[in-house]
């Protein structure tokens, strides 16, 4: 679990984050959403320690990261997996070498142990036969899956995903969403996803924090969104006619479920 309390971040005279508090639970996909410039990326960088907020607390299982000594922070970072927007794979390395990279950096395992772990995580993301291929030889969806394999190879407690569906077609996006959700539940990871993909919000949004102009405007689940009366949130989530129709459909399904349960 990650708990953030009263986070404030200022650049120059501009307040980017203003008094943001939230709890990101383990075993759930915690989504941070909002328009460009709302503070999503800055908040995420504060949570992982790349930025230091002016005020507030960032608690990893009850321990404030901002008060940790260097060695404690180093140990914490080894428990954090990162899936970058552009996957950030090394083009000159094979898939296997890319996934192996964190193990070479942070473990003293034998080559046999590391190879076994790489094979395990590649199998988990359905890439059993891709070990010797290079990033240029695989599709965008496969690159994302390699990125996920690399992010979980150290068996992290926390997983941060930055726009995991960026550049993917809708069908592949669904595959990536499902994989992130499965891994989150299977390994009881505290997963934080920064996204603009409203399909992801509705499919895997166990817990959602909506930022507006640097403040927390709304917090809840994807089911709560269906009945939200927050005008700013509704304008953001259901901007398209398609998503408006989807909301109406979900509201009808929810109401039908209530009616059936009362019979």
N, C-alpha and C positions, 0 to 999 in steps of 0.2 A: 504494500500500500504506500502511496505517496500522498502527503497532505501539504497543500500550500496555504499559507496564512498571510493575508494582508500584504501581498506582494505589490511593491511600487518600483517602477523603473523609469528613470529620467535620462534623456540625452539632451545635453545643453539646457535650454529652457523649455523643452517639450516633454511632457509626461506621456510616456508610451503605455505604461500599465499603471492603473490606479486602484489600489486596494482590492486585489483579486484573491479570493479564497476558494478552495475546492478540494475535494477528496477523490483521488483516483484509486479505485479498488482493484485488488488482485483478482485474476481470473475473469476480468471483464475488459472489453474494448472501450476505452475512454477517449472520446473524440473531442478535439478542440476545433471549432468552426468559427467562421466570420469572414467578412469581406477583406479584400486586400487593404493592409494598413491598420487592421483592427488590433494587432498586437499578438497574433497567434505564434508567429515565429519567435518573437522576442520572449514570450512567456516560456516557450519550449526550451530556448537556449538558457533561460534562467534556471529552469528545472534541472537541466543536465549539467549546469555549472559553467557554461561558456560565458554567461553574463552574470554579474553580481547585482542583485537588486539593492536599491537604496534602503528599503525597509522590508520587513517580513521574515517569514520562516519557510524553509523547504524541508519537510520531514520525510525521510526514508525509513519506514517502519519505526517511527517515533524519534529518530535521531536527526537533528538539524544539520543538513549538509553544509550550511554556511558557517558552522562552528567547528567543522572537522579539520583536523590537521592534515598535512599533505599526504601522509601515508594512508590515513583513513579514506581520503578522497580517491586515492589511487585504487584501493581495494573496492570501493564503491563502483568506480567506473568499469571495473572488470565484471561487474554484475549487470551492466547496461549493454543491451544490444541496440544497434542503430540500422534502420533501413532508410537510405537516403533517396531523395526524389529522383535523382538520375542514376541510381544504383551504385555509382562510384566504384565500379569494378575496374581492376587494373587490366588494360587492354593487352599488355604483354604477357599476362599470366593466363594459364588455363583456368577453367572453372574450379578444378580441384585445388590449384594453387591459391586462387582467390579465397576460397573457404578456409584453406589451411592457414592463411596469413595471421588471424588472431591467435591461433594455437601456437604458432612460432613465436609470437610476441609475448604471450602471457603465460605459457605453460612450460614445464620441463619434461613433458611427456616424451616417450620414445617415438620414433617415426612410425612404428607399427600401431601404437595407441592413437596417434594423431590421424593416421590413414583410416583406421577403423571408425573414428568419430566423424570424419569427413564423409565417409560412405554412408553412415547412419543418417546424417542430416540431409544429404542429397537424396537419399531414398525417401525421407520424410516429405520432401517437397516434390516428389515424383520426377527426379532427375537422375535416375540410376545409371544411365549410359552416357552422361554428358561430361564425365570427369576430364577428359583430354581435349575437349573442345575449347575454343577461345571465344570471348564475348562477341566478336564480330561474326561468329559463325552460328549464333543462336538468336532467337526472336526476342522482342521486347518483354513479353510475358515470362520467358525463360530467364532472362536477365534478372527480373524482379524476384523470381524464385531462388536464383543463386544468391541474390542480396539477402533474402530471408534466411537461407541456409547459413550464410556467413554471420548474420545477426544472432542466430541462436546456437552457434557451434560451441560457445562457452557456457551454454545452459544458463542464460541470464535470468535474473529475477524481474528485470524491467526491460521493456521493448518500446523504442520510439520509432514511429514510422512517419516520414515526411512525404505527404502526397503520394502514397504508395501506388495509386492508379494513374498517375500522370503519364500521358502519352499512350495509354492502353485503350483498346477497343472495349465496348461494353461487356462483351462475353468474357474476355480475358480479365477485366476488372472484377467480375463476379467470382472468378476462380481465385484471384489474389485475396479478395475480401474473405472468402470462405476459408482459405488457408490460414490467414492471420487469425481469424476467429477460432479455428480448430486448435492452433498452436497455443493461443492464449489460454483456452480452457484446459487443454491437455497438460500443459506445464505449469498452470496456475500463475501465469505471468501478469504483472501489471503493465498493460499495453496502453500507450498513448499515441493516438493517430491524429495528425494535422491534415485536414482534407477540405477540398472544395466539392467533392463528389457527393451529391445529395443521395444517390443510390446507396453509397456506403453508409451514409447517416441512417437511412431507413432500414438497411439490412443488418448492420453490425453495431449500431449505436447503443450499447448497453447504458452508457453514461455519456452525456453530451454537455459541454460547456460552450456557450455561444458568447463571443466577445463582440462588443460594439464600441468603437472609438476608445479602446483601451480599458474598458470596464466590463465586468461580467454582467451581461444583460439577462441571461436565462440559463437555467441548469435543469437537466432532467434526462429521461430516456427517450428512445425513438417512439415508444408508445405514448409518452406524455406529449410529444410534438403534435400528434394527431389532434389532440383537443386543446392545444395551446391557444390562448387569447392574446399572446404578445404580438403586437402588430409588426414590430421590427423583425422578429424571428420569422413570422409567417411570410413577410415580404422577401426575406432572404431565402428561406427554404423552398417556398412554393411559388417562385418567380415565374416558372413556366406553366403553361396550360396543362401539360402532361402531368406535372407534379401536383397541380391543383386537383386534377382528376384522381390521382393516386391517393391523395388525402381523403377525398370524398369516399372512395372505395374502401379505404381502411376504416373510416368512421362507420360505414355501413356494416362492415364485417364485425367490428367490435360490438356494435349495437346488436347485431344478430346473435353473437356469442352470448351476450347478456340475456337476451330473450330466451335462448335455448337452455341456459343454465337455470332459469327460473321455472322451467316447465317441470 
